[in-house]
Amino acid sequence: MSSLEIIRLMNREDRKVAPAVGRTVATIARAIDEIVARMTMGGRLIYVGAGSSGRIGVLDASECPPTFGVSPNLVRALIAGGKKAVRQSVEGAEDRPGDGARDLKKIRLSKLDSVVGIAASGTTPYVLGAISFAKKRGALTISVAANRRSPLPRSAEIAITPEVGPEILSGSTRLKAGTSQKMVLNMLSTAVMVRLGHAYGNLMIDMGEANEKLRERAKWILKEASDRDVSAVTQALRHSGHELRLALIMLKRDVSAKQARKILLESRGNLRQALGERPSH
């Protein structure tokens, strides 16, 4: 095949991924509701995977703190073989079910946590071991696998199984299966964070400002949310110590940073309530 023929084939196959994920949305929504219920009581979201699946979990977890301003401990990712496995293959790491249990013990898994086992084949021993241990601890167990008849979906309380069909490179699950996993984890983490109030409309109101690009984005977010000009937004950011929530309260309620902090504290961190607005549904 020519390069163009290969790419056209890949593109045709990739079009099957979104519909496959779409057939699982009711199950994904159920998982989100269960995760949110536990997180409001102090639980965490923990991804467990090996190889490509593990790396997709690491990617999603690592994006949550800068996007939603949450602690790195709130959404965690465990990968067979540890940190080394993020960059290169660690031989045999995924074949030891006891390692999955051991890694969950290390982070002190509790019954309030939600454990998402990710494995395209649904047979990865490391992930199966983690799910088995999580069930014994009373944690919520969720599986993301491409084969609903495999052991992993049968072992988890909630089974998300976007069946994308054979890969164009036989057995290379970093292709369609990996894309479906990325989509599912995006849905899980994003919807959970929105439900927990880490967004204002479709704006990243808790976003971090780690570089100049993000500092400019923070100004744009405040302009969109408050309908105020750049000067007012810049001043509010400065006086709030670059806390977007406080700055928005200052701009929309015309109060000082000290008053805004008091209002937010009285509303127990509920931004809509602090702004005197009804929550959107």
Secondary structure as the mmCIF struct_conf table of DSSP 4:
data_model
#
loop_
_struct_conf.conf_type_id
_struct_conf.id
_struct_conf.beg_label_comp_id
_struct_conf.beg_label_asym_id
_struct_conf.beg_label_seq_id
_struct_conf.end_label_comp_id
_struct_conf.end_label_asym_id
_struct_conf.end_label_seq_id
HELX_RH_AL_P HELX_RH_AL_P1 SER A 3 ASP A 14
TURN_TY1_P TURN_TY1_P1 ARG A 15 LYS A 16
HELX_RH_AL_P HELX_RH_AL_P2 VAL A 17 GLY A 22
TURN_TY1_P TURN_TY1_P2 ARG A 23 THR A 24
HELX_RH_AL_P HELX_RH_AL_P3 VAL A 25 MET A 39
TURN_TY1_P TURN_TY1_P3 THR A 40 GLY A 42
STRN STRN1 LEU A 45 GLY A 49
HELX_RH_AL_P HELX_RH_AL_P4 GLY A 51 PHE A 68
TURN_TY1_P TURN_TY1_P4 PRO A 72 LEU A 74
STRN STRN2 VAL A 75 ILE A 79
TURN_TY1_P TURN_TY1_P5 ALA A 80 GLY A 81
TURN_TY1_P TURN_TY1_P6 LYS A 83 LYS A 83
HELX_RH_AL_P HELX_RH_AL_P5 LYS A 84 ARG A 87
BEND BEND1 GLN A 88 GLN A 88
TURN_TY1_P TURN_TY1_P7 GLU A 91 GLY A 92
HELX_RH_3T_P HELX_RH_3T_P1 ALA A 93 ASP A 95
HELX_RH_AL_P HELX_RH_AL_P6 PRO A 97 LYS A 106
TURN_TY1_P TURN_TY1_P8 ILE A 107 ARG A 108
TURN_TY1_P TURN_TY1_P9 LYS A 111 LEU A 112
STRN STRN3 SER A 114 ILE A 118
BEND BEND2 ALA A 120 GLY A 122
HELX_RH_AL_P HELX_RH_AL_P7 PRO A 125 ARG A 137
TURN_TY1_P TURN_TY1_P10 GLY A 138 GLY A 138
STRN STRN4 LEU A 140 VAL A 144
BEND BEND3 ALA A 146 ALA A 146
TURN_TY1_P TURN_TY1_P11 ARG A 148 ARG A 149
BEND BEND4 SER A 150 SER A 150
HELX_RH_AL_P HELX_RH_AL_P8 PRO A 151 SER A 155
BEND BEND5 ALA A 156 GLU A 157
STRN STRN5 ILE A 158 ILE A 160
BEND BEND6 ILE A 168 LEU A 169
TURN_TY1_P TURN_TY1_P12 SER A 170 GLY A 171
TURN_TY1_P TURN_TY1_P13 THR A 173 LEU A 175
HELX_RH_AL_P HELX_RH_AL_P9 LYS A 176 ARG A 195
TURN_TY1_P TURN_TY1_P14 LEU A 196 GLY A 197
STRN STRN6 TYR A 200 TYR A 200
TURN_TY1_P TURN_TY1_P15 GLY A 201 ASN A 202
STRN STRN7 LEU A 203 LEU A 203
TURN_TY1_P TURN_TY1_P16 ILE A 205 ASP A 206
BEND BEND7 ASN A 211 ASN A 211
HELX_RH_AL_P HELX_RH_AL_P10 GLU A 212 SER A 226
HELX_RH_AL_P HELX_RH_AL_P11 VAL A 230 HIS A 239
TURN_TY1_P TURN_TY1_P17 SER A 240 GLY A 241
BEND BEND8 HIS A 242 HIS A 242
HELX_RH_AL_P HELX_RH_AL_P12 LEU A 244 ARG A 253
TURN_TY1_P TURN_TY1_P18 ASP A 254 ASP A 254
HELX_RH_AL_P HELX_RH_AL_P13 ALA A 257 GLU A 266
TURN_TY1_P TURN_TY1_P19 SER A 267 GLY A 269
HELX_RH_AL_P HELX_RH_AL_P14 LEU A 271 ALA A 274
TURN_TY1_P TURN_TY1_P20 LEU A 275 GLY A 276
HELX_LH_PP_P HELX_LH_PP_P1 ARG A 278 SER A 280
#
